[in-house]
């Protein structure tokens, strides 16, 4: 679905033609000042880098070869840009729910954790 949104494609390099099993991670950081916000973003990025998780693993089939580091996915500060991601997230629940098999349930949870535990949560 995300690759049908031109704004999402322009903000997310390598999105078009990604395999179906590609997952996304939406991280929100807040801070009372820009300095505090920048520190929290740096902590989140450091935790993800420490986890060893790849931004996108090169695919042996279809596309997705472009981004290889988290540096290609900067945090967004402009409301117009960040709203693209939040609007996509809001639209996922009905779309995912419509795909489930009849008689099954759907459980979608947002999670929060301390930044120093983020890397542990990102590893399967």
TORPA-4810 file (N, C-alpha, C, O; in nm, 3 decimals):
<nodes>
NODE_1_0.080_-0.119_0.000_0.000_0.000_0.000_0.085_0.126_0.000_0.052_0.223_-0.069_X
NODE_2_0.194_0.127_0.077_0.275_0.248_0.090_0.331_0.295_-0.044_0.343_0.415_-0.068_X
NODE_3_0.363_0.200_-0.130_0.423_0.241_-0.258_0.320_0.303_-0.353_0.357_0.352_-0.460_X
NODE_4_0.193_0.302_-0.316_0.091_0.370_-0.396_0.082_0.518_-0.361_0.013_0.593_-0.430_X
NODE_5_0.150_0.560_-0.256_0.145_0.698_-0.210_0.270_0.772_-0.258_0.380_0.744_-0.210_X
NODE_6_0.256_0.865_-0.352_0.373_0.936_-0.404_0.455_1.006_-0.296_0.578_1.006_-0.301_X
NODE_7_0.387_1.066_-0.197_0.461_1.134_-0.089_0.544_1.034_-0.008_0.658_1.063_0.028_X
NODE_8_0.487_0.919_0.020_0.560_0.817_0.096_0.681_0.769_0.016_0.789_0.750_0.072_X
NODE_9_0.663_0.750_-0.112_0.775_0.705_-0.197_0.887_0.808_-0.202_1.004_0.772_-0.202_X
NODE_10_0.851_0.937_-0.206_0.955_1.039_-0.212_1.028_1.053_-0.079_1.144_1.095_-0.078_X
NODE_11_0.964_1.020_0.032_1.027_1.031_0.164_1.100_0.903_0.206_1.179_0.906_0.301_X
NODE_12_1.075_0.793_0.137_1.131_0.664_0.176_1.205_0.603_0.058_1.146_0.532_-0.022_X
NODE_13_1.335_0.631_0.047_1.411_0.578_-0.067_1.411_0.425_-0.069_1.426_0.360_0.034_X
NODE_14_1.393_0.370_-0.188_1.395_0.225_-0.203_1.263_0.157_-0.177_1.254_0.035_-0.184_X
NODE_15_1.159_0.234_-0.147_1.029_0.175_-0.112_0.963_0.102_-0.228_0.908_-0.007_-0.210_X
NODE_16_0.970_0.159_-0.346_0.901_0.102_-0.461_0.958_-0.036_-0.494_1.080_-0.054_-0.499_X
NODE_17_0.871_-0.131_-0.516_0.906_-0.268_-0.553_0.971_-0.350_-0.442_1.035_-0.451_-0.470_X
NODE_18_0.956_-0.307_-0.317_1.008_-0.389_-0.207_0.928_-0.519_-0.197_0.811_-0.523_-0.233_X
NODE_19_0.992_-0.624_-0.150_0.920_-0.750_-0.130_0.807_-0.733_-0.029_0.813_-0.643_0.056_X
NODE_20_0.707_-0.817_-0.036_0.592_-0.809_0.054_0.631_-0.820_0.201_0.564_-0.764_0.287_X
NODE_21_0.738_-0.893_0.230_0.776_-0.914_0.369_0.854_-0.798_0.430_0.895_-0.806_0.546_X
NODE_22_0.875_-0.691_0.356_0.945_-0.575_0.408_0.862_-0.510_0.518_0.741_-0.491_0.503_X
NODE_23_0.926_-0.476_0.628_0.857_-0.414_0.742_0.907_-0.271_0.762_1.015_-0.235_0.715_X
NODE_24_0.828_-0.193_0.830_0.865_-0.056_0.860_0.866_-0.033_1.010_0.801_-0.105_1.085_X
NODE_25_0.940_0.066_1.051_0.949_0.102_1.192_0.926_0.252_1.201_1.002_0.329_1.143_X
NODE_26_0.823_0.293_1.272_0.791_0.434_1.289_0.827_0.472_1.432_0.770_0.420_1.527_X
NODE_27_0.922_0.562_1.447_0.971_0.602_1.578_0.940_0.750_1.599_0.971_0.833_1.514_X
NODE_28_0.879_0.781_1.712_0.852_0.920_1.747_0.936_0.957_1.868_0.937_0.886_1.968_X
NODE_29_1.007_1.067_1.857_1.084_1.122_1.969_1.031_1.261_1.998_0.995_1.336_1.907_X
NODE_30_1.026_1.295_2.125_0.980_1.427_2.166_1.081_1.489_2.261_1.155_1.418_2.329_X
NODE_31_1.082_1.621_2.266_1.169_1.692_2.358_1.119_1.833_2.380_1.065_1.894_2.288_X
NODE_32_1.136_1.885_2.501_1.090_2.020_2.534_1.167_2.126_2.456_1.115_2.234_2.431_X
NODE_33_1.290_2.096_2.419_1.371_2.188_2.338_1.428_2.110_2.220_1.427_1.987_2.219_X
NODE_34_1.477_2.182_2.121_1.538_2.117_2.005_1.661_2.038_2.048_1.688_1.930_1.994_X
NODE_35_1.735_2.090_2.145_1.854_2.020_2.194_1.818_1.885_2.256_1.883_1.784_2.230_X
NODE_36_1.714_1.885_2.339_1.670_1.759_2.401_1.618_1.664_2.294_1.648_1.544_2.298_X
NODE_37_1.542_1.716_2.200_1.491_1.632_2.091_1.606_1.571_2.011_1.604_1.451_1.982_X
NODE_38_1.705_1.650_1.977_1.821_1.599_1.902_1.894_1.490_1.980_1.939_1.391_1.922_X
NODE_39_1.907_1.507_2.111_1.971_1.405_2.195_1.892_1.274_2.192_1.950_1.166_2.184_X
NODE_40_1.762_1.285_2.199_1.677_1.165_2.199_1.680_1.094_2.064_1.680_0.971_2.057_X
NODE_41_1.681_1.172_1.958_1.692_1.112_1.825_1.826_1.042_1.810_1.831_0.930_1.760_X
NODE_42_1.932_1.107_1.853_2.066_1.046_1.845_2.071_0.916_1.925_2.133_0.819_1.882_X
NODE_43_2.006_0.913_2.041_2.002_0.790_2.121_1.926_0.679_2.051_1.969_0.563_2.052_X
NODE_44_1.813_0.714_1.989_1.734_0.613_1.917_1.812_0.557_1.798_1.814_0.436_1.776_X
NODE_45_1.876_0.645_1.722_1.954_0.600_1.606_2.071_0.514_1.651_2.100_0.411_1.590_X
NODE_46_2.139_0.555_1.758_2.252_0.475_1.810_2.206_0.337_1.854_2.274_0.237_1.828_X
NODE_47_2.091_0.330_1.919_2.038_0.200_1.963_2.007_0.110_1.844_2.037_-0.009_1.846_X
NODE_48_1.948_0.166_1.739_1.918_0.087_1.620_2.046_0.042_1.550_2.056_-0.073_1.505_X
NODE_49_2.143_0.131_1.540_2.270_0.094_1.477_2.340_-0.014_1.557_2.398_-0.107_1.501_X
NODE_50_2.335_-0.003_1.688_2.397_-0.102_1.776_2.331_-0.240_1.761_2.395_-0.343_1.781_X
NODE_51_2.203_-0.240_1.726_2.130_-0.367_1.713_2.180_-0.451_1.595_2.161_-0.573_1.592_X
NODE_52_2.245_-0.384_1.498_2.291_-0.457_1.380_2.183_-0.476_1.276_2.207_-0.537_1.172_X
NODE_53_2.064_-0.424_1.301_1.955_-0.438_1.205_1.989_-0.358_1.080_2.046_-0.249_1.088_X
NODE_54_1.955_-0.412_0.965_1.981_-0.344_0.838_1.861_-0.258_0.802_1.746_-0.296_0.824_X
NODE_55_1.889_-0.141_0.746_1.780_-0.054_0.702_1.698_-0.126_0.595_1.576_-0.131_0.604_X
NODE_56_1.763_-0.181_0.497_1.701_-0.267_0.397_1.806_-0.367_0.352_1.916_-0.329_0.312_X
NODE_57_1.772_-0.492_0.360_1.864_-0.593_0.309_1.846_-0.601_0.158_1.732_-0.604_0.110_X
NODE_58_1.954_-0.605_0.083_1.938_-0.617_-0.062_1.857_-0.741_-0.097_1.878_-0.849_-0.040_X
NODE_59_1.768_-0.725_-0.188_1.679_-0.833_-0.228_1.740_-0.914_-0.341_1.807_-0.860_-0.429_X
NODE_60_1.717_-1.045_-0.338_1.763_-1.132_-0.446_1.659_-1.137_-0.558_1.687_-1.186_-0.668_X
NODE_61_1.541_-1.086_-0.530_1.439_-1.073_-0.633_1.396_-0.928_-0.635_1.462_-0.847_-0.570_X
NODE_62_1.297_-0.890_-0.701_1.247_-0.753_-0.712_1.337_-0.648_-0.647_1.446_-0.681_-0.599_X
NODE_63_1.295_-0.526_-0.644_1.373_-0.408_-0.606_1.426_-0.399_-0.464_1.468_-0.499_-0.406_X
NODE_64_1.424_-0.280_-0.410_1.469_-0.247_-0.275_1.619_-0.243_-0.254_1.662_-0.261_-0.140_X
NODE_65_1.703_-0.222_-0.352_1.845_-0.225_-0.324_1.904_-0.094_-0.274_2.016_-0.095_-0.222_X
NODE_66_1.834_0.019_-0.287_1.894_0.149_-0.260_1.948_0.169_-0.118_2.070_0.161_-0.099_X
NODE_67_1.864_0.194_-0.018_1.916_0.230_0.114_1.983_0.113_0.182_1.931_0.001_0.183_X
NODE_68_2.098_0.138_0.239_2.168_0.032_0.310_2.203_0.073_0.452_2.249_-0.011_0.530_X
NODE_69_2.183_0.199_0.487_2.212_0.243_0.623_2.094_0.325_0.675_2.011_0.375_0.599_X
NODE_70_2.089_0.337_0.806_1.984_0.417_0.868_1.998_0.565_0.833_1.902_0.640_0.844_X
NODE_71_2.116_0.606_0.792_2.138_0.746_0.755_2.050_0.788_0.638_2.025_0.907_0.619_X
NODE_72_2.003_0.693_0.560_1.916_0.723_0.447_1.771_0.746_0.491_1.685_0.778_0.408_X
NODE_73_1.744_0.730_0.621_1.609_0.746_0.674_1.611_0.845_0.789_1.598_0.806_0.905_X
NODE_74_1.627_0.974_0.759_1.636_1.073_0.866_1.502_1.095_0.936_1.396_1.071_0.879_X
NODE_75_1.509_1.140_1.062_1.389_1.183_1.130_1.336_1.307_1.060_1.413_1.387_1.006_X
NODE_76_1.205_1.323_1.060_1.142_1.434_0.990_1.092_1.537_1.091_1.035_1.501_1.194_X
NODE_77_1.114_1.665_1.061_1.073_1.772_1.151_0.957_1.854_1.095_0.885_1.919_1.171_X
NODE_78_0.939_1.851_0.966_0.830_1.926_0.903_0.700_1.847_0.920_0.694_1.728_0.891_X
NODE_79_0.596_1.916_0.966_0.467_1.850_0.990_0.414_1.784_0.863_0.361_1.673_0.870_X
NODE_80_0.428_1.849_0.749_0.378_1.791_0.624_0.443_1.656_0.597_0.376_1.562_0.553_X
NODE_81_0.572_1.646_0.623_0.643_1.519_0.600_0.608_1.414_0.704_0.577_1.300_0.669_X
NODE_82_0.613_1.450_0.831_0.585_1.350_0.934_0.441_1.302_0.928_0.413_1.186_0.960_X
NODE_83_0.349_1.389_0.886_0.209_1.348_0.874_0.190_1.240_0.769_0.097_1.160_0.780_X
NODE_84_0.275_1.236_0.668_0.266_1.131_0.566_0.283_0.994_0.634_0.208_0.900_0.606_X
NODE_85_0.381_0.985_0.722_0.406_0.858_0.791_0.293_0.824_0.888_0.248_0.710_0.891_X
NODE_86_0.246_0.922_0.965_0.139_0.896_1.061_0.007_0.863_0.991_-0.068_0.777_1.037_X
NODE_87_-0.020_0.930_0.880_-0.142_0.898_0.805_-0.136_0.755_0.750_-0.237_0.684_0.749_X
NODE_88_-0.018_0.714_0.703_-0.002_0.577_0.653_-0.027_0.478_0.767_-0.095_0.377_0.748_X
NODE_89_0.029_0.506_0.884_0.012_0.418_0.999_-0.136_0.406_1.038_-0.184_0.296_1.066_X
NODE_90_-0.207_0.518_1.039_-0.349_0.518_1.073_-0.429_0.433_0.975_-0.526_0.367_1.013_X
NODE_91_-0.389_0.434_0.849_-0.461_0.359_0.747_-0.431_0.210_0.747_-0.501_0.133_0.682_X
NODE_92_-0.328_0.168_0.820_-0.291_0.027_0.820_-0.391_-0.063_0.892_-0.416_-0.175_0.848_X
NODE_93_-0.449_-0.015_0.999_-0.537_-0.100_1.079_-0.654_-0.154_0.997_-0.675_-0.275_0.997_X
NODE_94_-0.731_-0.071_0.928_-0.840_-0.128_0.849_-0.793_-0.214_0.733_-0.859_-0.312_0.697_X
NODE_95_-0.679_-0.179_0.673_-0.628_-0.258_0.561_-0.580_-0.395_0.606_-0.609_-0.496_0.542_X
NODE_96_-0.508_-0.399_0.717_-0.460_-0.528_0.770_-0.579_-0.611_0.817_-0.584_-0.731_0.793_X
NODE_97_-0.673_-0.546_0.885_-0.791_-0.617_0.933_-0.871_-0.679_0.820_-0.926_-0.788_0.835_X
NODE_98_-0.878_-0.611_0.708_-0.953_-0.663_0.593_-0.884_-0.783_0.530_-0.949_-0.862_0.461_X
NODE_99_-0.754_-0.799_0.551_-0.677_-0.909_0.491_-0.683_-1.038_0.573_-0.650_-1.145_0.521_X
NODE_100_-0.723_-1.029_0.699_-0.719_-1.148_0.784_-0.829_-1.247_0.744_-0.930_-1.210_0.685_X
NODE_101_-0.805_-1.370_0.777_-0.901_-1.477_0.743_-1.028_-1.462_0.827_-1.024_-1.420_0.943_X
NODE_102_-1.140_-1.498_0.768_-1.269_-1.492_0.838_-1.262_-1.577_0.966_-1.212_-1.689_0.965_X
NODE_103_-1.313_-1.519_1.075_-1.315_-1.590_1.202_-1.189_-1.571_1.286_-1.181_-1.622_1.398_X
NODE_104_-1.091_-1.499_1.234_-0.969_-1.474_1.311_-0.974_-1.335_1.374_-1.056_-1.252_1.336_X
NODE_105_-0.887_-1.313_1.468_-0.878_-1.183_1.535_-0.753_-1.110_1.492_-0.659_-1.170_1.437_X
NODE_106_-0.753_-0.983_1.517_-0.637_-0.902_1.484_-0.596_-0.826_1.610_-0.680_-0.766_1.677_X
NODE_107_-0.468_-0.828_1.641_-0.416_-0.755_1.756_-0.302_-0.668_1.707_-0.199_-0.718_1.661_X
NODE_108_-0.321_-0.538_1.716_-0.216_-0.444_1.677_-0.189_-0.356_1.798_-0.280_-0.295_1.854_X
NODE_109_-0.065_-0.350_1.838_-0.027_-0.272_1.955_0.086_-0.177_1.922_0.181_-0.214_1.853_X
NODE_110_0.076_-0.056_1.972_0.190_0.033_1.973_0.270_-0.004_2.096_0.213_-0.043_2.198_X
NODE_111_0.399_0.008_2.089_0.483_-0.022_2.204_0.573_0.096_2.233_0.610_0.172_2.143_X
NODE_112_0.607_0.110_2.358_0.702_0.213_2.400_0.807_0.145_2.486_0.779_0.050_2.558_X
NODE_113_0.929_0.195_2.477_1.036_0.138_2.558_1.144_0.243_2.580_1.153_0.340_2.505_X
NODE_114_1.225_0.222_2.682_1.340_0.312_2.700_1.434_0.298_2.580_1.448_0.189_2.524_X
NODE_115_1.497_0.407_2.541_1.585_0.406_2.424_1.692_0.299_2.435_1.726_0.236_2.335_X
NODE_116_1.746_0.276_2.556_1.855_0.178_2.568_1.806_0.034_2.548_1.888_-0.057_2.537_X
NODE_117_1.675_0.012_2.542_1.619_-0.122_2.516_1.567_-0.136_2.373_1.523_-0.243_2.333_X
NODE_118_1.573_-0.028_2.296_1.520_-0.028_2.159_1.589_-0.133_2.072_1.523_-0.203_1.997_X
NODE_119_1.721_-0.143_2.082_1.793_-0.240_2.000_1.747_-0.383_2.029_1.731_-0.463_1.937_X
NODE_120_1.726_-0.414_2.158_1.680_-0.549_2.193_1.542_-0.578_2.137_1.512_-0.692_2.101_X
NODE_121_1.458_-0.476_2.129_1.323_-0.496_2.075_1.324_-0.510_1.923_1.229_-0.565_1.866_X
NODE_122_1.428_-0.463_1.858_1.431_-0.465_1.711_1.490_-0.592_1.654_1.493_-0.610_1.532_X
NODE_123_1.537_-0.681_1.740_1.598_-0.806_1.694_1.501_-0.919_1.719_1.450_-0.933_1.831_X
NODE_124_1.475_-0.999_1.619_1.381_-1.111_1.631_1.449_-1.228_1.698_1.386_-1.332_1.718_X
</nodes>
